[in-house]
Amino acid sequence: MSYCDLYSSGFRERNRDHFAAIVRVALSDGPINEREQAFLDRLAYNLDIDEEHYIKILDDPYGYPVHTPHFHDIRLERLYDIARMIYADEIEGADEFRIMRRQCIGLGFRHENIDDLITRSMELVHNKVDLDTFQEALKHQHHH
């Protein structure tokens, strides 16, 4: 796959939809706070969301399709990306947990497993594991 293919219109569109889903989750329990705003700014940059779309999405995140990943590996991959961004932003404690909880729910993880999933996800990311290790560790934990 060439670099140009990576940034195809389909790729950008999926990123916009994914970003809109994250914004919807962030808004689910009230206005976005300063920490969440900083996280969304960084996420938009990482997902290559241009300023025009960023403003449109923040204004109306419900105007974009919802693509809840149906495959567990894809959910874990998105969770890995989000956890790494939270870690990179040095968001810790209650803010880290709240953002992660919302994103896990938004990705379709079961409520009864979320606290353990968040704790384990952040441990793995703090230990700088790669995606494959992250997915393997959480696949086994998730099914026990």
RALINLIN-V73295 format. One record per backbone hydrogen bond with DSSP energy under -0.5 kcal/mol. CO is the residue of the C=O (numbers start at 1). NH is the residue of the N-H. Records with the same first field share a line. If there is no record, write none. Layout:
# RALINLIN-V73295
CO=NH / NH
This chain:
# RALINLIN-V73295
2=6
3=7
5=8
8=12
9=13
10=14
11=15
12=16
13=17
14=18
15=19
16=20
17=21
18=22
19=23
20=24
21=25
22=26
23=27
24=28
25=28
27=30
33=37
34=38
35=39
36=40
37=41
38=42
39=43
40=44
41=45
42=46
43=47
44=49
45=48
48=50
50=54
51=55
52=56
53=57
54=58
55=59
56=60
60=63
61=64
65=67
71=74 / 75
72=76
73=77
74=78
75=79
76=80
77=81
78=82
79=83
80=84
81=85
82=86
83=87
84=88
85=89
86=91
87=90
90=92
92=95 / 96
93=97
94=98
95=99
96=100
97=101
98=102
99=103
100=104
101=105
102=106
103=107
104=108 / 109
105=108
110=113 / 114
111=114
113=117
114=118
115=119
116=120
117=121
118=122
119=123
120=124
121=125
122=126
123=127
124=129
125=128
130=134
131=135
132=136
133=137
134=138
135=139
136=140
137=141
138=142
139=143
141=144
